[in-house]
Amino acid sequence: MSMYFDMGDETLWNPSNGAGRLFLRQVEVFEAELKLPSGIGQGRHWGDPDTLEVDPAVYAEFVRGLVAWHCRTGHFVILALSEGFVATAVALARRAGVEVEMPEPGPGPVWGGVQRDVQVPGGPRTASAVVTTLDMRAREMERWMAC
């Protein structure tokens, strides 16, 4: 069994049910975290939970917000927990023809933003490294995503 992430008549991604369900659950987490809708919803086969439609305009805003959020954090655990999902979301966006620009790194070891999450001090990960890693993972992910 598999799921279909479609945009109109085009299938963008056809993951196994397990991978698709996990992705959708993470979408819900990040919709709540970012307070943005994802643009992923019921597909053309109403009532079929395995067919989903991607609204490219709404999904573009979601992914751009997601990338900005991810690249702003300097929290190592948050980066580790979110990196795979964000890379997958970017790869899906690229398949949908959504241009997702990686932000330009700011000065200093990490980007600013609200520092609500405290972490144990460690070696700084540069903003440039976060952006480079995310872009590389998204390109890798796109090669592995079945369509």
C-alpha positions in Angstrom: 0.0 0.0 0.0 1.1 3.5 -0.6 -0.1 7.1 -0.4 -0.3 9.8 -3.1 0.6 13.4 -2.7 -0.9 15.0 -5.8 -1.0 18.4 -7.3 -3.8 18.3 -9.8 -3.3 15.3 -12.1 0.4 15.0 -11.2 1.7 12.8 -8.4 4.5 14.5 -6.6 5.3 11.8 -4.2 4.1 8.2 -3.7 5.6 7.0 -0.4 4.7 3.8 1.5 1.9 4.2 4.0 4.3 4.2 6.9 6.5 7.0 5.5 3.4 9.0 4.4 1.6 8.7 7.7 4.8 9.7 9.6 5.2 12.7 7.3 1.6 13.8 7.8 1.9 13.6 11.5 5.0 15.8 11.4 3.1 18.2 9.2 0.5 18.6 11.9 3.2 19.2 14.5 4.8 21.9 12.4 1.5 23.5 11.4 0.9 24.0 15.2 4.5 25.2 15.9 4.5 27.7 13.0 0.8 28.6 13.2 0.6 28.1 9.4 -1.6 25.8 7.4 0.4 23.3 5.2 -1.9 23.2 2.2 -1.9 19.4 2.3 -5.5 18.1 2.4 -8.0 15.7 1.1 -7.4 14.5 -2.4 -9.7 14.1 -5.3 -10.9 10.7 -4.0 -13.0 12.0 -1.1 -12.8 9.6 1.9 -9.6 8.0 0.7 -7.0 8.8 3.4 -4.2 7.7 1.1 -4.8 10.3 -1.6 -3.8 13.9 -0.6 -3.8 17.1 -2.6 -1.1 19.7 -2.2 -2.2 23.3 -2.7 1.0 24.8 -4.1 0.4 28.4 -3.0 -0.4 27.5 0.6 2.3 24.8 0.7 4.8 27.4 -0.6 4.1 29.7 2.4 4.3 26.8 4.8 7.6 25.5 3.5 9.2 29.0 3.3 8.1 29.6 6.9 9.4 26.2 7.9 12.8 26.8 6.3 13.1 30.2 8.0 12.2 28.8 11.3 14.6 25.9 11.0 17.5 28.1 9.9 16.9 30.6 12.7 17.3 28.2 15.5 20.7 27.5 17.0 19.4 24.8 19.3 21.1 21.6 18.4 18.3 19.2 19.6 15.7 21.2 17.7 17.9 21.2 14.6 18.4 17.4 14.8 14.7 16.7 15.4 13.5 18.9 12.5 16.2 18.5 9.9 14.9 15.4 8.2 11.3 16.6 8.1 12.3 20.0 6.8 14.5 18.5 4.1 11.6 16.2 3.0 9.2 19.2 2.9 11.6 21.2 0.8 12.0 18.3 -1.6 8.3 17.9 -2.0 8.0 21.7 -2.6 10.6 21.6 -5.3 8.7 18.8 -7.0 5.6 21.0 -6.9 7.6 23.7 -8.7 7.8 25.9 -5.5 11.0 27.9 -5.4 12.4 27.6 -1.9 15.4 29.8 -1.3 17.8 29.0 1.5 18.2 32.1 3.6 21.5 34.0 3.6 23.5 33.2 6.8 23.7 36.1 9.2 26.8 37.0 11.2 27.9 35.0 14.2 27.7 31.4 15.1 23.9 31.1 14.9 21.0 33.2 13.8 19.0 35.2 16.3 15.3 35.0 16.7 13.5 34.5 20.0 15.7 32.5 22.3 13.0 30.6 24.3 14.7 27.3 24.2 17.7 26.9 26.4 20.3 24.3 25.7 23.5 23.0 27.2 26.4 25.0 25.8 28.4 23.3 23.0 30.4 24.2 20.0 28.6 26.7 17.8 27.2 25.5 14.6 27.4 28.2 12.0 24.3 29.5 10.2 26.1 28.7 7.0 26.5 25.0 8.0 22.8 24.8 8.9 21.7 26.1 5.5 24.3 24.0 3.6 23.2 20.8 5.4 19.5 21.5 4.8 20.0 22.1 1.1 22.1 19.0 0.7 19.6 16.8 2.7 16.7 18.1 0.6 18.5 17.3 -2.7 19.4 13.8 -1.3 15.8 13.3 -0.2 14.4 14.3 -3.6 16.5 11.5 -5.2 15.0 8.9 -2.8 11.3 10.0 -3.0 9.3 7.7 -5.2 6.8 9.4 -7.6 
